[in-house]
Amino acid sequence: MGLLDILFGGGAKAAAQLKALYEAGAVIVDVRTADEFRSGHIKGSINIPLQVLAQKTAELKKKNKPVITVCRSGNRSGMAIGVLKQAGIEAYNGGPWNSLERQIA
């Protein structure tokens, strides 16, 4: 397992887990800015920038589904996990949005 796998939870097992969560109905939350989101995103994902995520946790909690967070590199999505878990939401770091998009295709 490489350093990036350790930092961002990568590897085949993690990829399979994320794909299974997605197929079971997990919500993908892209925590990049609105401009970044407009430049490309996973179809069906919702954009909630990291800066306002704490204000939107009640909205996500109502969905009663696990959340997979994504961003450009995996850093902001990793920070988002802490916000979501603190709010009692089951959350997973999907890392870079374009990598997750390939994993779930």
Rosetta silent file (secondary structure, phi, psi, omega in degrees, C-alpha in Angstrom):
SEQUENCE: MGLLDILFGGGAKAAAQLKALYEAGAVIVDVRTADEFRSGHIKGSINIPLQVLAQKTAELKKKNKPVITVCRSGNRSGMAIGVLKQAGIEAYNGGPWNSLERQIA
SCORE:     score description
SCORE:     0.000 S_00000001
   1 L     0.000  127.354 -178.733    0.000    0.000    0.000 S_00000001
   2 L   -84.357  172.530 -179.024    1.493    3.339   -1.037 S_00000001
   3 H   -58.590  -43.702  179.520    1.501    6.647    0.798 S_00000001
   4 H   -63.960  -36.262  176.864   -1.447    7.996   -1.215 S_00000001
   5 H   -63.089  -40.960  179.575   -3.429    4.859   -0.434 S_00000001
   6 H   -66.145  -46.065 -177.202   -2.776    5.354    3.265 S_00000001
   7 H   -67.794  -41.150 -172.170   -3.649    9.055    3.153 S_00000001
   8 H  -110.927   10.122  175.050   -6.723    8.793    0.968 S_00000001
   9 L    68.549   31.434 -176.503   -7.990    5.290    1.764 S_00000001
  10 L   -77.900 -167.105 -179.853   -7.247    3.957   -1.715 S_00000001
  11 L   104.238  163.932 -175.861   -6.701    0.446   -2.895 S_00000001
  12 H   -62.420  -39.965 -179.102   -8.872   -2.208   -4.465 S_00000001
  13 H   -64.318  -44.471  179.324  -10.783   -2.994   -1.267 S_00000001
  14 H   -64.555  -40.694  179.197  -11.656    0.678   -0.677 S_00000001
  15 H   -62.414  -42.552  179.094  -12.680    1.105   -4.332 S_00000001
  16 H   -64.834  -38.697  178.997  -14.964   -1.916   -4.107 S_00000001
  17 H   -64.548  -44.875  179.772  -16.501   -0.578   -0.891 S_00000001
  18 H   -63.629  -40.639  179.111  -17.190    2.821   -2.455 S_00000001
  19 H   -63.995  -42.326  179.166  -18.724    1.223   -5.540 S_00000001
  20 H   -63.836  -41.542  177.537  -20.962   -0.975   -3.375 S_00000001
  21 H   -61.847  -44.755  179.257  -22.061    2.051   -1.327 S_00000001
  22 H   -60.679  -46.612 -179.449  -22.829    3.992   -4.506 S_00000001
  23 H   -65.108  -25.086  178.574  -24.808    1.088   -5.972 S_00000001
  24 L   -86.628    0.266  174.581  -26.765    0.848   -2.704 S_00000001
  25 L   107.074   11.935  178.230  -27.830    4.486   -3.018 S_00000001
  26 L   -58.520  149.076  178.467  -25.163    6.515   -1.217 S_00000001
  27 E   -90.046  130.472  175.595  -25.254   10.244   -1.895 S_00000001
  28 E   -96.395  121.248  179.561  -22.181   11.719   -3.571 S_00000001
  29 E  -112.832  118.403  178.041  -21.382   15.180   -2.244 S_00000001
  30 E   -92.136  116.146 -173.835  -18.830   17.220   -4.177 S_00000001
  31 L   -96.501   15.122  175.579  -17.290   19.701   -1.744 S_00000001
  32 L   -76.756  172.406  177.382  -15.474   21.812   -4.344 S_00000001
  33 L   -66.990  163.325  178.890  -16.512   25.358   -5.182 S_00000001
  34 H   -59.742  -39.920  178.609  -19.462   25.944   -7.515 S_00000001
  35 H   -63.570  -42.664  177.913  -17.076   27.000  -10.309 S_00000001
  36 H   -63.092  -42.766 -179.649  -15.037   23.809   -9.924 S_00000001
  37 H   -60.638  -43.467  179.417  -18.229   21.733   -9.906 S_00000001
  38 H   -63.008  -26.457 -178.288  -19.441   23.395  -13.123 S_00000001
  39 L   -75.960   -9.989  178.123  -16.154   22.475  -14.818 S_00000001
  40 L   154.880  141.144 -179.730  -16.972   18.763  -14.379 S_00000001
  41 L  -163.002  170.005  176.913  -18.551   16.443  -11.834 S_00000001
  42 L   -75.659  129.789  179.106  -20.046   13.001  -11.288 S_00000001
  43 L   -56.841  130.202  178.655  -23.517   12.762  -12.770 S_00000001
  44 L    89.631   -8.328  178.263  -26.082   12.836   -9.963 S_00000001
  45 L   -75.656  158.576  177.131  -23.687   14.268   -7.381 S_00000001
  46 E  -113.988  145.803 -177.453  -24.667   17.317   -5.380 S_00000001
  47 E  -100.217  114.633  172.142  -22.442   20.317   -4.826 S_00000001
  48 L  -132.394   98.559 -179.019  -22.064   21.547   -1.269 S_00000001
  49 L   -54.644  144.755 -177.556  -18.806   23.494   -0.944 S_00000001
  50 H   -52.165  -35.767 -177.027  -16.771   22.616    2.133 S_00000001
  51 H   -62.767  -24.289 -178.366  -17.159   26.165    3.454 S_00000001
  52 H  -115.954    4.819 -175.637  -20.940   25.714    3.868 S_00000001
  53 H   -58.196  -42.425 -178.632  -21.122   21.969    4.539 S_00000001
  54 H   -59.976  -29.641  179.708  -21.682   22.364    8.291 S_00000001
  55 H   -79.374  -11.932 -175.440  -24.765   24.464    7.541 S_00000001
  56 H  -111.017    6.454 -176.103  -26.202   21.741    5.268 S_00000001
  57 H   -63.876  -35.424  179.317  -25.804   18.665    7.474 S_00000001
  58 H   -61.912  -39.337  178.283  -29.478   18.627    8.503 S_00000001
  59 H   -62.512  -42.577  179.273  -30.430   18.501    4.815 S_00000001
  60 H   -71.222  -37.062 -179.597  -28.102   15.537    4.239 S_00000001
  61 H   -61.816  -34.741  179.145  -29.243   13.775    7.405 S_00000001
  62 H   -62.843  -26.451  179.929  -32.844   13.801    6.099 S_00000001
  63 H   -69.524  -22.224  177.091  -31.748   11.675    3.136 S_00000001
  64 L    53.311   43.403  179.337  -30.932    8.883    5.614 S_00000001
  65 L  -138.227  154.640  174.017  -28.218    7.487    3.337 S_00000001
  66 L   -62.236  154.984  179.507  -24.453    7.190    3.551 S_00000001
  67 E  -119.109  135.181  172.478  -22.517   10.051    1.982 S_00000001
  68 E  -111.601  121.140  179.851  -19.432    9.778   -0.210 S_00000001
  69 E   -96.429  145.690  176.627  -17.492   13.030   -0.411 S_00000001
  70 E  -138.818  159.922  175.028  -15.310   14.044   -3.351 S_00000001
  71 E  -154.107 -150.010 -179.655  -13.210   17.040   -4.358 S_00000001
  72 L   -83.377  -43.672 -173.585  -10.241   17.713   -6.644 S_00000001
  73 L  -120.376  -16.234 -175.558   -7.491   15.891   -4.744 S_00000001
  74 L   108.037  -11.095 -178.967   -9.066   14.168   -1.738 S_00000001
  75 H   -72.738  -55.072 -179.565   -7.962   16.773    0.798 S_00000001
  76 H   -65.369  -37.193  178.945  -11.194   18.756    1.149 S_00000001
  77 H   -65.241  -32.095  174.956  -13.296   15.598    0.910 S_00000001
  78 H   -66.374  -41.124  177.420  -11.237   14.209    3.807 S_00000001
  79 H   -65.905  -35.457 -179.107  -11.945   17.315    5.878 S_00000001
  80 H   -63.676  -31.747  179.639  -15.640   17.019    5.004 S_00000001
  81 H   -57.987  -43.323  179.136  -15.769   13.550    6.567 S_00000001
  82 H   -61.142  -41.593  179.091  -15.039   15.043    9.989 S_00000001
  83 H   -62.986  -45.964 -176.709  -17.852   17.580    9.611 S_00000001
  84 H   -69.030  -44.036 -179.913  -20.339   14.916    8.521 S_00000001
  85 H   -64.751  -35.907  177.458  -19.386   12.343   11.149 S_00000001
  86 H   -63.082  -28.776  178.673  -19.626   14.983   13.860 S_00000001
  87 L   -87.339    2.360  178.389  -23.214   15.542   12.682 S_00000001
  88 L    83.701   23.147 -179.382  -23.921   11.803   12.957 S_00000001
  89 L  -103.469  131.672  175.024  -23.826   11.079    9.219 S_00000001
  90 L   -68.692  118.632 -172.902  -22.214    7.914    7.872 S_00000001
  91 E  -138.570  147.596 -178.096  -19.563    9.326    5.535 S_00000001
  92 E  -135.366  143.382  178.226  -16.724    8.070    3.345 S_00000001
  93 E   -86.029  112.706  177.708  -13.933    9.879    1.520 S_00000001
  94 E   -86.078   -6.950  178.416  -14.228    9.198   -2.204 S_00000001
  95 E    73.721 -147.003  179.918  -11.108   11.248   -2.941 S_00000001
  96 E   -63.581  134.691 -175.325  -10.739   12.955   -6.316 S_00000001
  97 H   -58.799  -40.354 -176.420  -14.074   13.159   -8.127 S_00000001
  98 H   -71.960  -28.021  174.448  -12.696   11.932  -11.445 S_00000001
  99 H   -69.901  -44.654  178.351  -11.108    8.868   -9.820 S_00000001
 100 H   -63.255  -38.314  179.371  -14.358    7.933   -8.098 S_00000001
 101 H   -57.444  -42.481  178.090  -16.213    8.465  -11.356 S_00000001
 102 H   -67.307  -38.374 -177.703  -13.999    5.806  -13.000 S_00000001
 103 H   -66.271  -36.233 -175.007  -14.418    3.427  -10.033 S_00000001
 104 H   -93.243   -4.969 -178.612  -18.205    3.516  -10.080 S_00000001
 105 L   -68.345    0.000    0.000  -18.614    3.408  -13.874 S_00000001
